[in-house]
Amino acid sequence: MIDFHCHLDLYPDPRRVAGDCQSRKVYVLSVTNTPSAWAGTAALVREEARIRTALGLHPQIAHERKGELKLFERLIQETPYVGEIGLDGSPEFRGHGSDQVTAFTRILEVCASAGGRVLSIHSRRAAKPVLDLLAKCQDAGTPILHWFSGTFRELSRAVGLGCWFSVGPAMLAGDKGRALVAKMPRDRVLTETDGPFVQVDGKPAMPWDSVRAEAGLAEVWGEPLEEVQRRLVGNLRVIGMLAKQGGHWTTLGG
Ligand code: MN
């Protein structure tokens, strides 16, 4: 199982969740919302071989934390994984749009000058400006659009730009999400939960709830679950290799 976008540090007992992920053999990309959260979050999982910690600056708090961009620049050498980053065009965050663009642009530049990174990207109500910035900074690395909710036209533009996609149970529960997933290249899809923010059965999603996304993919793709799981593990290995090329780290897997 793979949860390629989860906020491990925001569970009440992150150490325990990390240990459970290890025993359940869940591969996790543990994203962070601020550069100052990265070191502590990475330290939570030093022994868990299947968990990687991404360096992030969430667009919803970019205006409060833009002072941490300097720290981001220093930490970029520590990891080939970056996220959660991006833009959020929802009404409650739109007012800070210029800070969001400044932070996201700077982050993409920092990733490019570091040789490229694997990027977990938020693009809620902002697919177009996110794609515009990715198009301008293609050396930033491999973008993975998390919970993509743009239009079909934006999806095909994203595919053309080399984007990957991480899809979760909530996305696969709705007709629009399923229709988008059906049009994503199967060799560029990973599963995620976005836990603990997303609820599954009235409880915060756990990384292993990504099994529900696997089941959703099996339906959308018309493939047996085992085939879907094989495909996802293959995709994860490719991302691990891309991460290695972009950075200096070990691949996911094993
Ligand atoms: Mn998230």
Residues whose N, C-alpha, C, O or C-beta is under 5 A from the ligand:
A	BS01	MN	E84 D194
